Structure formats: structure tokens, C-alpha cells
């Protein structure tokens, strides 16, 4: 699928300069920038949806861990006394 993107002359010059420095084509630089942006935004949206689902689950069940409980558990990681995750509670 061919798509065109209009960019101003300043940005075009910056892309061309960067492409020369990286020994890549301007097309490659723009594709890479778009790919990285889309991946970052997809990850951000996934994180947001996971947080919303977690919040909805908490509102329905009241199950949770306190920050103190989580930090105490994490403090055991990598030690001889490494603990399993604590049980959620209301």
C-alpha cells in the first residue's frame, strides 16, 4: 500500500541530514520512525487497557495488595528466602 506524507521543508531537510549521517535513505528513516511510534503507542494503549481491566476487577471484587505487601515481596527476589507472590485480599 503506497501512502504519501507531506512534511514541511525544515523537517524534510532534517530527515535527509539524518539519513546521510546514518547512511540510510530518507524513506528508511521515515519508515523506521513511524514503526517505532506505532509500536510505542500500541504498547501504551495495551498498558492503559490492562490498567482499566485491573481497576474494573478491583471494583468488582475488592481484591488487592498494598504497596507495602508488594515491596516486601519484591525485596525477597534474588535472595535465599525468595517468596511466592502474596495472596490478594479484600
MDTraj code that builds the backbone (N, CA, C; nanometers):
import mdtraj as md
import numpy as np

residues = "UNK UNK UNK UNK UNK UNK UNK UNK UNK UNK UNK UNK UNK UNK UNK UNK UNK UNK UNK UNK UNK UNK UNK UNK UNK UNK UNK UNK UNK UNK UNK UNK UNK UNK UNK UNK UNK UNK UNK UNK UNK UNK UNK UNK UNK UNK UNK UNK UNK UNK UNK UNK UNK UNK UNK UNK UNK UNK UNK UNK UNK UNK UNK UNK UNK UNK UNK UNK UNK UNK UNK UNK UNK UNK UNK UNK UNK UNK UNK UNK UNK UNK UNK UNK UNK UNK UNK UNK UNK UNK".split()
xyz = np.array([
    [0.0850, -0.1174, 0.0000],
    [0.0000, 0.0000, 0.0000],
    [0.0897, 0.1238, 0.0000],
    [0.0773, 0.2030, -0.1002],
    [0.1551, 0.3267, -0.1095],
    [0.0807, 0.4375, -0.0373],
    [0.1526, 0.5120, 0.0441],
    [0.0958, 0.6235, 0.1181],
    [0.1921, 0.7400, 0.1075],
    [0.1403, 0.8577, 0.0910],
    [0.2284, 0.9741, 0.0882],
    [0.2050, 1.0570, 0.2138],
    [0.3116, 1.1188, 0.2597],
    [0.3060, 1.2034, 0.3784],
    [0.3686, 1.3360, 0.3418],
    [0.2977, 1.4429, 0.3679],
    [0.3507, 1.5759, 0.3398],
    [0.4163, 1.6287, 0.4666],
    [0.5419, 1.6674, 0.4535],
    [0.6143, 1.7259, 0.5662],
    [0.6715, 1.8596, 0.5217],
    [0.6929, 1.9476, 0.6181],
    [0.7451, 2.0799, 0.5820],
    [0.8930, 2.0701, 0.5426],
    [0.9415, 2.1743, 0.4796],
    [1.0776, 2.1733, 0.4257],
    [1.1833, 2.1553, 0.5346],
    [1.1602, 2.2158, 0.6509],
    [1.2565, 2.2030, 0.7606],
    [1.2696, 2.0576, 0.8058],
    [1.1560, 1.9904, 0.8271],
    [1.1602, 1.8508, 0.8703],
    [1.2199, 1.7623, 0.7611],
    [1.1852, 1.7914, 0.6378],
    [1.2413, 1.7151, 0.5258],
    [1.3935, 1.7255, 0.5244],
    [1.4461, 1.8444, 0.5450],
    [1.5913, 1.8652, 0.5472],
    [1.6541, 1.7911, 0.6647],
    [1.5877, 1.7940, 0.7791],
    [1.6398, 1.7225, 0.8963],
    [1.6440, 1.5726, 0.8725],
    [1.5387, 1.5189, 0.8099],
    [1.5359, 1.3757, 0.7782],
    [1.6476, 1.3419, 0.6811],
    [1.6661, 1.4248, 0.5793],
    [1.7711, 1.3990, 0.4806],
    [1.9096, 1.4059, 0.5440],
    [1.9305, 1.4994, 0.6346],
    [2.0586, 1.5095, 0.7049],
    [2.0838, 1.3849, 0.7883],
    [1.9833, 1.3449, 0.8632],
    [1.9960, 1.2254, 0.9462],
    [2.0197, 1.1014, 0.8609],
    [1.9491, 1.0924, 0.7499],
    [1.9664, 0.9784, 0.6595],
    [2.1105, 0.9715, 0.6102],
    [2.1667, 1.0850, 0.5753],
    [2.3062, 1.0876, 0.5311],
    [2.4013, 1.0454, 0.6413],
    [2.3756, 1.0916, 0.7623],
    [2.4607, 1.0552, 0.8763],
    [2.4526, 0.9066, 0.9072],
    [2.3354, 0.8486, 0.8885],
    [2.3151, 0.7070, 0.9184],
    [2.3405, 0.6164, 0.7984],
    [2.3716, 0.6780, 0.6858],
    [2.3922, 0.6035, 0.5607],
    [2.2707, 0.5177, 0.5268],
    [2.1570, 0.5791, 0.5409],
    [2.0287, 0.5176, 0.5090],
    [1.9536, 0.6122, 0.4161],
    [1.8480, 0.5618, 0.3563],
    [1.7656, 0.6500, 0.2738],
    [1.6705, 0.7282, 0.3635],
    [1.6244, 0.8421, 0.3156],
    [1.5252, 0.9198, 0.3896],
    [1.3994, 0.8356, 0.4076],
    [1.3649, 0.7562, 0.3084],
    [1.2488, 0.6684, 0.3153],
    [1.2641, 0.5708, 0.4316],
    [1.3817, 0.5110, 0.4471],
    [1.4069, 0.4168, 0.5562],
    [1.3911, 0.4860, 0.6915],
    [1.4468, 0.6074, 0.7041],
    [1.4382, 0.6830, 0.8300],
    [1.2922, 0.7086, 0.8659],
    [1.2131, 0.7502, 0.7687],
    [1.0724, 0.7802, 0.7957],
    [0.9941, 0.6540, 0.8300],
    [1.0184, 0.5449, 0.7586],
    [0.9507, 0.4185, 0.7897],
    [0.9850, 0.3720, 0.9301],
    [1.1129, 0.3814, 0.9656],
    [1.1580, 0.3388, 1.0985],
    [1.0945, 0.4253, 1.2074],
    [1.0876, 0.5553, 1.1838],
    [1.0267, 0.6460, 1.2815],
    [0.8794, 0.6127, 1.3009],
    [0.8093, 0.5873, 1.1931],
    [0.6667, 0.5531, 1.2022],
    [0.6487, 0.4196, 1.2728],
    [0.7316, 0.3196, 1.2390],
    [0.7225, 0.1884, 1.3025],
    [0.7437, 0.2003, 1.4536],
    [0.8477, 0.2728, 1.4947],
    [0.8760, 0.2887, 1.6370],
    [0.7623, 0.3616, 1.7076],
    [0.7073, 0.4647, 1.6447],
    [0.5965, 0.5388, 1.7037],
    [0.4749, 0.4480, 1.7228],
    [0.4410, 0.3719, 1.6192],
    [0.3242, 0.2843, 1.6266],
    [0.3438, 0.1785, 1.7348],
    [0.4616, 0.1188, 1.7425],
    [0.4881, 0.0184, 1.8460],
    [0.4764, 0.0790, 1.9860],
    [0.5307, 0.1993, 2.0034],
    [0.5247, 0.2656, 2.1340],
    [0.3804, 0.2978, 2.1721],
    [0.3025, 0.3477, 2.0774],
    [0.1634, 0.3817, 2.1058],
    [0.0780, 0.2576, 2.1288],
    [0.1063, 0.1491, 2.0567],
    [0.0354, 0.0231, 2.0814],
    [0.0643, -0.0276, 2.2223],
    [0.1915, -0.0197, 2.2643],
    [0.2281, -0.0632, 2.3993],
    [0.1607, 0.0249, 2.5033],
    [0.1543, 0.1544, 2.4782],
    [0.0896, 0.2470, 2.5711],
    [-0.0596, 0.2142, 2.5827],
    [-0.1240, 0.1875, 2.4704],
    [-0.2665, 0.1539, 2.4720],
    [-0.2904, 0.0216, 2.5442],
    [-0.2018, -0.0756, 2.5219],
    [-0.2138, -0.2044, 2.5896],
    [-0.2020, -0.1864, 2.7408],
    [-0.1059, -0.1058, 2.7839],
    [-0.0872, -0.0774, 2.9263],
    [-0.2120, -0.0114, 2.9842],
    [-0.2675, 0.0842, 2.9094],
    [-0.3881, 0.1537, 2.9543],
    [-0.5053, 0.0571, 2.9682],
    [-0.5236, -0.0298, 2.8693],
    [-0.6343, -0.1250, 2.8736],
    [-0.6170, -0.2238, 2.9892],
    [-0.4930, -0.2661, 3.0128],
    [-0.4658, -0.3568, 3.1253],
    [-0.4966, -0.2889, 3.2583],
    [-0.4597, -0.1620, 3.2698],
    [-0.4878, -0.0879, 3.3930],
    [-0.6377, -0.0724, 3.4143],
    [-0.7112, -0.0422, 3.3066],
    [-0.8560, -0.0285, 3.3185],
    [-0.9216, -0.1605, 3.3574],
    [-0.8737, -0.2701, 3.3004],
    [-0.9276, -0.4020, 3.3359],
    [-0.8967, -0.4348, 3.4818],
    [-0.7762, -0.4013, 3.5262],
    [-0.7399, -0.4254, 3.6667],
    [-0.8270, -0.3430, 3.7604],
    [-0.8516, -0.2185, 3.7235],
    [-0.9359, -0.1323, 3.8061],
    [-1.0780, -0.1874, 3.8131],
    [-1.1317, -0.2318, 3.6983],
    [-1.2664, -0.2888, 3.6958],
    [-1.2726, -0.4145, 3.7818],
    [-1.1691, -0.4973, 3.7756],
    [-1.1655, -0.6194, 3.8568],
    [-1.1629, -0.5838, 4.0050],
    [-1.0833, -0.4847, 4.0409],
    [-1.0785, -0.4422, 4.1808],
    [-1.2143, -0.3896, 4.2255],
    [-1.2800, -0.3105, 4.1417],
    [-1.4107, -0.2563, 4.1789],
    [-1.5136, -0.3676, 4.1977],
    [-1.5029, -0.4734, 4.1186],
    [-1.5974, -0.5849, 4.1286],
    [-1.5700, -0.6735, 4.2499],
    [-1.4417, -0.6972, 4.2790],
    [-1.4063, -0.7963, 4.3808],
    [-1.3504, -0.7364, 4.5093],
    [-1.2883, -0.6206, 4.5005],
    [-1.2212, -0.5613, 4.6162],
    [-1.0868, -0.6254, 4.6462],
    [-1.0473, -0.7259, 4.5666],
    [-0.9192, -0.7938, 4.5897],
    [-0.8035, -0.7010, 4.5537],
    [-0.7029, -0.6992, 4.6409],
    [-0.5890, -0.6115, 4.6180],
    [-0.4689, -0.6544, 4.7026],
    [-0.3574, -0.5921, 4.6762],
    [-0.2388, -0.5977, 4.7610],
    [-0.2014, -0.4544, 4.7923],
    [-0.1477, -0.4312, 4.9095],
    [-0.0991, -0.2971, 4.9410],
    [0.0398, -0.2797, 4.8797],
    [0.0797, -0.1575, 4.8623],
    [0.2144, -0.1301, 4.8140],
    [0.3193, -0.1885, 4.9069],
    [0.2935, -0.1794, 5.0348],
    [0.3859, -0.2343, 5.1353],
    [0.4029, -0.3853, 5.1166],
    [0.2925, -0.4558, 5.0918],
    [0.2989, -0.6007, 5.0695],
    [0.3789, -0.6340, 4.9435],
    [0.3577, -0.5578, 4.8396],
    [0.4295, -0.5820, 4.7144],
    [0.5783, -0.5560, 4.7327],
    [0.6124, -0.4439, 4.7960],
    [0.7538, -0.4123, 4.8161],
    [0.8229, -0.5159, 4.9045],
    [0.7544, -0.5628, 5.0072],
    [0.8113, -0.6664, 5.0942],
    [0.8381, -0.7934, 5.0138],
    [0.7461, -0.8292, 4.9257],
    [0.7646, -0.9475, 4.8403],
    [0.8810, -0.9250, 4.7445],
    [0.8845, -0.8092, 4.6798],
    [0.9922, -0.7813, 4.5844],
    [1.1295, -0.7805, 4.6519],
    [1.1347, -0.7384, 4.7755],
    [1.2617, -0.7374, 4.8492],
    [1.3195, -0.8771, 4.8660],
    [1.2362, -0.9815, 4.8535],
    [1.2862, -1.1180, 4.8682],
    [1.3449, -1.1724, 4.7376],
    [1.3163, -1.1072, 4.6264],
    [1.3653, -1.1558, 4.4967],
    [1.5181, -1.1613, 4.4956],
    [1.5708, -1.2692, 4.4447],
    [1.7151, -1.2844, 4.4326],
    [1.7842, -1.3183, 4.5631],
    [1.7062, -1.3473, 4.6665],
    [1.7663, -1.3853, 4.7941],
    [1.7428, -1.5339, 4.8167],
    [1.8078, -1.5888, 4.9198],
    [1.7864, -1.7286, 4.9551],
    [1.6457, -1.7514, 5.0085],
    [1.5788, -1.6445, 5.0510],
    [1.4438, -1.6539, 5.1080],
    [1.3392, -1.5967, 5.0119],
    [1.3591, -1.6178, 4.8808],
    [1.2648, -1.5639, 4.7822],
    [1.1257, -1.6216, 4.8052],
    [1.0267, -1.5323, 4.8121],
    [0.8886, -1.5693, 4.8436],
    [0.8029, -1.5756, 4.7172],
    [0.6953, -1.6537, 4.7238],
    [0.5948, -1.6513, 4.6190],
    [0.5140, -1.5229, 4.6348],
    [0.4430, -1.4858, 4.5289],
    [0.3609, -1.3658, 4.5347],
    [0.2574, -1.3814, 4.6460],
    [0.2329, -1.2744, 4.7208],
    [0.1316, -1.2835, 4.8269],
    [-0.0078, -1.2969, 4.7673],
    [-0.0994, -1.3508, 4.8455],
    [-0.2387, -1.3657, 4.8034],
    [-0.3098, -1.2309, 4.8115],
    [-0.3912, -1.2025, 4.7128],
    [-0.4737, -1.0824, 4.7188],
    [-0.5798, -1.0996, 4.8264],
    [-0.6243, -0.9873, 4.8814],
    [-0.7243, -0.9908, 4.9868],
    [-0.8169, -0.8699, 4.9728],
    [-0.9250, -0.8719, 5.0476],
    [-1.0192, -0.7593, 5.0437],
    [-0.9887, -0.6627, 5.1551],
])
top = md.Topology()
chain = top.add_chain()
for i, resn in enumerate(residues, 1):
    res = top.add_residue(resn, chain, resSeq=i)
    for name in ("N", "CA", "C"):
        top.add_atom(name, md.element.get_by_symbol(name[0]), res)
traj = md.Trajectory(xyz[None], top)
